[in-house]
């Protein structure tokens, strides 16, 4: 968990994508997140977290539905949503926290 703290304690927005390879909605988010990353550049960070490989973290954050997306800034969660999101919505949200 200490590594998680280091990942989210940045002064740029960090978008976490909790996903599973077997989950169809999660798979649909992969190209969308690539577009978001390209638009964001170095102004933010996107981190994909496989819930099957990070069960403790997923349980600690009460991740139930997939995909679950969270935005952290300076170690604080500022936004959270389960289900698919479109690239424009995510880019707008992340820009709000720059």
C-alpha positions as CSV (number, residue, x, y, z in Angstrom):
1,X,0.0,0.0,0.0
2,X,2.9,2.4,0.6
3,X,3.6,2.3,-3.2
4,X,0.0,3.3,-3.8
5,X,0.5,6.3,-1.6
6,X,3.5,7.3,-3.7
7,X,1.6,6.9,-6.9
8,X,-1.3,9.2,-5.9
9,X,0.6,11.8,-3.9
10,X,1.4,14.0,-6.9
11,X,0.5,17.6,-7.6
12,X,-0.8,16.6,-11.0
13,X,-4.1,14.7,-11.5
14,X,-3.7,10.9,-11.5
15,X,-6.4,8.8,-13.2
16,X,-6.6,5.3,-11.9
17,X,-8.4,2.7,-14.0
18,X,-9.3,-0.4,-12.0
19,X,-9.9,-3.1,-14.6
20,X,-9.9,-6.9,-15.3
21,X,-8.8,-8.6,-18.5
22,X,-11.9,-10.7,-18.5
23,X,-14.3,-7.7,-18.2
24,X,-15.6,-6.5,-21.6
25,X,-16.3,-2.9,-20.4
26,X,-12.7,-2.7,-19.1
27,X,-11.4,-3.7,-22.4
28,X,-13.5,-1.1,-24.2
29,X,-11.8,1.6,-22.0
30,X,-8.2,0.7,-23.2
31,X,-8.3,2.8,-26.4
32,X,-10.2,5.6,-24.7
33,X,-7.5,5.8,-22.0
34,X,-4.8,5.9,-24.7
35,X,-6.5,8.9,-26.2
36,X,-6.8,10.6,-22.8
37,X,-3.1,10.0,-22.1
38,X,-2.2,11.4,-25.5
39,X,-4.3,14.5,-24.9
40,X,-3.0,15.0,-21.3
41,X,0.7,14.6,-22.1
42,X,2.9,15.2,-19.0
43,X,0.2,17.3,-17.3
44,X,-1.2,14.2,-15.6
45,X,-0.8,10.5,-15.2
46,X,-2.9,7.4,-16.0
47,X,-2.4,4.2,-14.1
48,X,-4.1,1.0,-14.9
49,X,-4.6,-1.4,-12.0
50,X,-5.6,-5.0,-12.6
51,X,-8.0,-6.0,-9.8
52,X,-7.1,-9.6,-10.1
53,X,-3.5,-8.8,-9.3
54,X,-4.2,-6.1,-6.7
55,X,-7.1,-7.6,-4.7
56,X,-6.2,-6.0,-1.4
57,X,-6.1,-2.5,-2.9
58,X,-9.4,-3.1,-4.8
59,X,-11.0,-4.2,-1.6
60,X,-9.6,-1.3,0.4
61,X,-11.0,1.1,-2.1
62,X,-14.3,-0.8,-2.3
63,X,-14.0,-1.3,-6.0
64,X,-17.2,-3.3,-7.0
65,X,-18.0,-2.5,-10.6
66,X,-15.6,-2.6,-13.5
67,X,-14.1,-0.5,-14.8
68,X,-13.9,1.9,-11.8
69,X,-12.1,5.2,-12.5
70,X,-10.7,7.5,-9.8
71,X,-8.9,10.8,-10.0
72,X,-6.5,11.7,-7.2
73,X,-4.6,14.9,-6.7
74,X,-2.1,15.5,-3.9
75,X,-3.1,12.2,-2.4
76,X,-6.8,13.0,-2.2
77,X,-9.5,11.3,-4.2
78,X,-11.4,14.1,-6.1
79,X,-13.6,12.1,-8.4
80,X,-14.8,8.5,-8.8
81,X,-17.1,6.7,-11.2
82,X,-17.8,3.1,-12.2
83,X,-18.6,2.1,-15.8
84,X,-17.4,3.4,-19.1
85,X,-16.6,7.0,-19.7
86,X,-15.8,8.8,-22.9
87,X,-12.5,10.4,-23.6
88,X,-13.8,14.0,-23.8
89,X,-15.4,13.7,-20.3
90,X,-12.2,12.3,-18.8
91,X,-10.0,15.0,-20.5
92,X,-12.3,17.7,-19.2
93,X,-12.3,16.3,-15.7
94,X,-8.6,16.0,-15.6
95,X,-8.1,19.5,-17.0
96,X,-10.3,20.8,-14.1
97,X,-7.7,19.5,-11.6
98,X,-4.6,20.8,-13.4
